[in-house]
Amino acid sequence: MSKIAIHPERLRQFGNGKESIFCVVSNSSLLEKIKIEHENNYKDYKIISYDKGDDFSKILSELIPEPAHILVIAPDCYFRSPEPQHLGQRRKLCIMACNSTPTSVEAIEHFLKCGENTDPYEQEKISEQFFNKGEAASHLKFVDEEYNTVAIFQHLDDRIQWHEQVGQLQWGEQQLFPSGEISVLPVEIFTLNLNVKLDISGKIALKGIPVLHSGTPSFLPNDQERIFQALYTMRNHTVIASVHEGVITNIETSDPAAQPAIDMLQAMFDVDSRYRIIIEIGFGVNRHLELFSGNSAMNEVYANNINGTVHFGLGLIPHTQYHLDIICPSIKVFSDNDELIFGGM
């Protein structure tokens, strides 16, 4: 049986492992398939079981001494991130997003390789430039030049919150693996207060790669795949969304090949009107990530090139059954002075 080979010293997201232990925390079904390559930069290596119902805070306190670098790969169950006081001051935690979408051994191997290639210093530089340019602009314009769509985003609104999953981890921090996303969401996101929205209005060309995350299963995996396949027609065919103050008011297409996506989006809107809300705008900055075929959560940090790639998020787990990200490589982000800030092919 071939093993999933993990090379800790290649994962620059963690930084220097000297005097630390390296731990892989994974489902019991995968333990026999995982092999940590010992390359002597760490003082010890561990593989620890984690399954549904296990208390990760207890695992931290009883099995993972500080200082430690921890990589979680748990496709079989939902992993709840620990509170800072449980993670401690001398641990770093990376989490593979591999439970909300189907994740095979091949996918794990693929994204491990992407993680090895990820350059955290490059990400930090891109993030710094993005925020410097963004802070100098009064608003941002999301433009698809092929379809002549423009949406204006009031990104300086103090009711919104910016998040970074980029660069090298510091002690006591946790981050998705592979890293590479800047995102913006309403401050009251976890209450899903419908009075707090991202103030973006205009038209958006939704053409690209969908990622359909599922929450605690009340739908069958086959349903998730069926919905994804309908939405996947946006991969090469465009849906034009009219948006008013963060709410999608209309969707249309002139391309019959995109009709399955139109029909599925409309069905989602009809079942739960909260899917009309653009709950997240994401900015993928990992240009070393290669897309994995099919519905894969870790595709979300994909950057087509050094300029990065925009995605839009609809729905919020656990308030909605699904969270849909639509990665749109063609969209460019300009300042109010028409300076290119982000995105584009």
Number of C-alpha atoms within 10 A of each C-alpha: 5 8 14 18 14 19 15 26 20 16 23 19 27 27 18 13 19 13 13 19 20 27 21 24 22 21 18 14 13 17 17 12 13 16 15 17 12 15 11 12 15 18 14 13 17 13 18 15 16 23 18 11 9 11 13 19 16 11 15 18 13 9 13 19 14 17 19 26 26 23 24 23 22 25 23 19 17 16 22 10 15 15 9 11 9 15 22 19 14 15 25 25 24 22 20 21 23 24 20 24 21 18 19 12 13 11 16 17 15 15 20 22 20 21 21 19 17 24 21 23 14 17 25 18 12 20 20 12 14 17 13 12 15 20 13 12 19 13 18 23 26 24 23 22 13 9 13 10 18 20 20 23 21 17 21 16 12 9 14 18 16 14 11 16 22 28 25 19 21 15 17 16 17 22 22 19 26 31 31 30 26 21 18 17 21 24 17 15 16 12 11 17 11 13 7 18 22 25 20 24 20 19 23 27 28 25 23 22 25 28 26 26 24 24 19 13 11 8 12 10 13 9 10 19 16 13 17 20 18 17 25 23 21 25 17 12 19 24 22 18 22 20 22 18 18 20 23 23 12 13 19 16 16 11 10 10 14 22 20 17 25 23 15 17 19 17 13 17 15 12 10 13 14 20 24 21 22 25 27 24 20 24 27 32 31 33 22 21 28 17 18 14 9 17 21 23 23 25 24 28 31 26 28 23 17 18 22 27 29 31 26 19 22 22 25 24 16 12 13 15 17 23 21 24 25 24 28 26 23 20 28 22 25 21 21 15 12 11 13 16 21 24 25 22 14
